[in-house]
Amino acid sequence: MIVRVCAFTERGEKLAERVAALLPDDLVEIRGRAVPLAEWTRESFELAAPSVFIGACGIAVRAIAPLLRDKLADPPVIVIDEAARFVIPLTSGHYGGGIELAVRLARALGAEPVVTTATDVNGLFAVDVFAKKNALHICNREGIAAVSAKVLAGERITVSVDPRVGLADRNAPDCVALVPFPPASGAKVDVAITPEPERVGNAALLLAPKEYAVGVGCKRGKSAAELDAAADAARLTDCAPRFWDRVCALATVDVKRKERGLLAFAQRRGLPLDVYSAAELNAVPGAFSGSEFVRETVGADCVCERAAALRAGGGYELVLRKTAVDGVTFAVAKRTQGMEITTWET
């Protein structure tokens, strides 16, 4: 992912370099002093990139205040003091991964993570983190508060799981009571997990599996805007209603790990960019649209179809085969197996 870091003093800039070194798998961009803070912060939000402010919380709060919209849409914002004593996630702690990144940095720096979210400080189940870790789309965001309120009050929540969604992990926490799906006529459940949420009418929170994986290949240097245009031309959204809400990840070959345009394209949609080696891609069984030129360039004969199939895992259907637009290729795989609850840990 793209991570943006800014500092305001010489000491802070040295710490910014340390932070960058701690994130070798990410594309870390450090703000230059000549770039106005308001402009830099706006660009970070447009990229949906985690922002790390090295300095006072007040500076960060004033910079981000005009840009805040929604807890599920805002990117993570983290503050680290210049002495690297504390790492404080300010926004998007759960669904955006702010707390996870803050804890990761704190451990590496030998600092104290300062986490204030109610479920975390009480060591309780966080349904939005659960949704993210299991690649579940939150269909009605207002349901998060209703479910969390019951958990914080010490009450059990009822969770109804569609049989099409497997339970690889059946060790639900004590606060969760698993009930049959579909819920009994007229019965209300706290959480319903199903590929067809529109058919469940009496649940406080609806979660839907992200069934699609998008494989992508591109020439070096393609911008996010060019990828946006290519995606529109390839008509990806014709694959399903509310398509991007049901995509679990973008997938590509590992040589594209730090391709900025591709990272930005994924990040603005709230998606991880999963990368695979050429050997992993070539090992995927199936009939794919191979190219000798692509094999000579990146080591795999087909990136987009193989990456989509590999990310979908288990059983899949290629609902969009390789589609090339202006130096960009897309393919879409729909999972037909492997939609599972893999963890209850949050």
SVG drawing of the C-alpha trace seen along z (x, -y; Angstrom):
<svg xmlns="http://www.w3.org/2000/svg" viewBox="-43 -25 60 53">
<polyline fill="none" stroke="black" stroke-width="0.4" points="0.0,0.0 1.0,-3.7 1.8,-5.1 2.3,-8.9 4.5,-10.3 5.1,-13.9 7.3,-15.6 7.9,-19.2 11.4,-19.3 14.8,-17.8 14.3,-15.3 10.9,-14.3 12.3,-13.9 14.9,-11.4 12.0,-9.4 10.1,-9.6 13.1,-7.8 13.0,-5.2 9.3,-4.6 9.9,-4.2 12.5,-1.6 10.1,0.3 7.7,0.7 9.8,2.3 6.9,3.9 5.0,0.6 5.5,-2.4 6.3,-5.1 6.2,-8.8 7.7,-11.4 6.4,-14.9 8.9,-17.5 9.0,-20.8 8.0,-22.8 4.7,-21.0 1.9,-22.9 0.4,-20.7 -3.2,-21.2 -2.4,-20.2 -0.4,-17.1 -3.2,-16.0 -5.9,-16.4 -3.8,-14.3 -3.4,-11.7 -7.2,-11.5 -7.8,-11.4 -5.4,-8.4 -7.1,-6.9 -3.6,-6.4 -2.7,-5.9 -1.1,-9.2 1.5,-9.2 2.0,-12.6 5.2,-12.9 4.5,-15.7 1.6,-16.9 -1.9,-15.5 -3.3,-19.0 -1.5,-19.6 -2.9,-16.4 -6.4,-17.1 -6.5,-20.5 -5.1,-19.2 -7.6,-16.4 -10.7,-18.0 -12.1,-19.6 -11.6,-16.2 -13.3,-13.8 -16.5,-12.2 -17.2,-8.7 -15.6,-6.1 -15.7,-3.5 -14.4,-5.8 -11.8,-7.9 -8.2,-6.6 -6.2,-5.8 -4.4,-8.7 -1.7,-8.0 0.3,-10.3 3.8,-9.5 5.5,-11.9 9.0,-13.0 10.6,-10.9 8.8,-7.8 7.2,-7.1 3.6,-6.9 1.8,-5.8 -1.8,-7.1 -4.4,-6.0 -6.8,-8.8 -9.2,-7.6 -10.3,-4.5 -8.9,-2.3 -11.0,0.8 -12.2,1.2 -9.4,-0.9 -6.7,0.9 -5.4,-2.1 -5.0,-0.3 -3.3,2.7 -0.8,0.3 -0.3,-1.7 0.4,1.4 2.8,2.7 4.7,-0.5 4.7,-0.8 6.2,2.7 8.9,1.9 9.8,-1.4 9.6,-0.1 6.7,-2.6 3.4,-2.4 0.3,-2.2 -2.5,-4.4 -5.8,-2.7 -9.0,-4.3 -11.8,-2.4 -14.3,-1.0 -14.2,2.7 -10.4,2.7 -9.9,1.2 -12.4,3.7 -11.0,6.6 -14.3,7.3 -15.4,8.6 -15.4,5.9 -17.8,6.7 -16.3,4.3 -12.8,5.8 -14.4,9.3 -16.0,8.2 -12.7,6.9 -10.7,10.0 -13.2,12.3 -13.6,10.3 -17.3,9.4 -18.9,6.3 -20.8,4.2 -24.2,3.6 -25.7,1.2 -23.0,-0.7 -25.5,-1.9 -25.8,1.7 -22.2,1.6 -23.2,-0.7 -26.2,1.4 -24.2,4.6 -21.3,3.0 -23.6,1.5 -24.9,4.9 -21.4,6.3 -20.3,3.4 -23.4,3.9 -22.3,7.5 -25.2,9.0 -24.8,11.8 -25.4,11.2 -27.1,13.6 -25.3,14.4 -27.0,16.3 -24.7,17.7 -25.9,18.7 -24.9,22.4 -23.2,21.1 -20.7,19.4 -18.7,22.0 -17.5,21.9 -13.9,22.9 -13.5,21.5 -16.4,22.6 -14.8,21.2 -17.0,18.2 -16.4,15.9 -18.7,16.2 -20.6,13.1 -21.7,14.7 -24.7,17.1 -24.9,18.9 -28.5,19.3 -30.0,21.1 -30.2,19.5 -32.5,18.3 -33.8,16.9 -37.2,18.1 -40.1,16.1 -40.4,12.8 -37.3,13.5 -34.7,10.7 -31.0,11.4 -28.1,9.1 -25.9,10.2 -26.8,12.1 -24.0,13.3 -25.2,14.2 -24.4,13.7 -28.0,12.4 -28.5,9.8 -31.5,8.3 -33.4,11.5 -32.9,11.1 -35.3,8.5 -34.9,8.6 -31.2,8.3 -29.5,5.3 -26.3,5.8 -26.0,7.4 -22.7,8.8 -22.1,10.2 -19.1,12.2 -16.8,10.4 -17.2,13.0 -15.0,11.4 -11.3,11.1 -9.9,8.8 -6.7,9.7 -4.8,6.9 -1.7,6.4 -0.4,3.2 2.6,1.6 5.0,-0.2 4.1,-3.8 0.4,-3.6 -1.4,-6.2 -4.4,-5.6 -6.4,-7.8 -5.4,-5.6 -6.4,-2.5 -9.7,-4.0 -10.4,-4.7 -9.3,-1.2 -11.6,0.3 -14.5,-1.7 -13.8,-0.6 -13.5,3.0 -17.0,2.7 -16.0,4.4 -19.1,3.2 -21.2,5.2 -20.0,8.3 -22.4,7.8 -24.6,5.1 -22.6,2.9 -19.6,4.7 -16.8,2.9 -18.5,3.6 -18.2,7.3 -14.5,7.4 -12.2,8.9 -8.9,7.8 -7.0,6.8 -4.3,9.4 -1.2,9.1 2.4,10.4 4.9,9.4 7.1,7.2 4.1,4.8 4.3,4.7 5.2,1.0 3.6,-0.3 2.2,-3.5 -0.7,-3.9 -1.9,-0.3 -1.6,-0.8 -3.6,-4.0 -6.2,-2.4 -6.7,0.4 -6.4,-1.9 -9.1,-4.3 -11.5,-1.4 -10.5,-0.2 -8.9,3.0 -5.7,4.8 -3.3,5.4 -2.3,9.0 0.8,10.1 2.1,13.5 5.3,14.7 5.5,15.9 6.0,19.4 2.8,19.2 0.8,17.9 2.2,20.5 1.2,23.2 -2.5,22.3 -4.4,25.1 -6.7,24.2 -6.9,22.8 -5.7,19.2 -5.1,16.6 -1.3,16.9 1.2,14.7 4.8,15.5 5.6,11.7 4.1,11.5 6.1,14.6 9.3,13.1 8.5,9.8 7.3,11.0 7.8,14.7 4.2,15.7 2.3,16.3 -0.9,14.6 -1.1,12.3 -4.7,11.1 -6.6,14.3 -4.1,16.4 -4.0,13.8 -7.8,13.5 -8.1,17.3 -5.4,17.7 -6.9,15.0 -10.4,16.4 -9.1,19.7 -10.8,23.1 -13.6,23.2 -14.0,20.2 -15.6,19.0 -13.9,16.6 -16.8,14.2 -14.6,11.8 -11.7,13.2 -8.7,11.2 -9.8,7.8 -7.0,5.5 -7.4,1.7 -4.6,-0.7 -1.8,1.3 -3.9,2.6 -5.5,6.0 -8.3,7.1 -9.9,10.4 -12.6,11.2 -13.0,14.5 -16.1,15.2 -15.7,17.6 -17.9,20.6 -16.3,22.3 -14.2,21.1 -16.5,18.4 -15.7,19.0 -15.5,17.5 -11.8,18.1 -11.4,16.2 -13.4,14.7 -10.3,13.0 -10.4,9.2"/>
</svg>
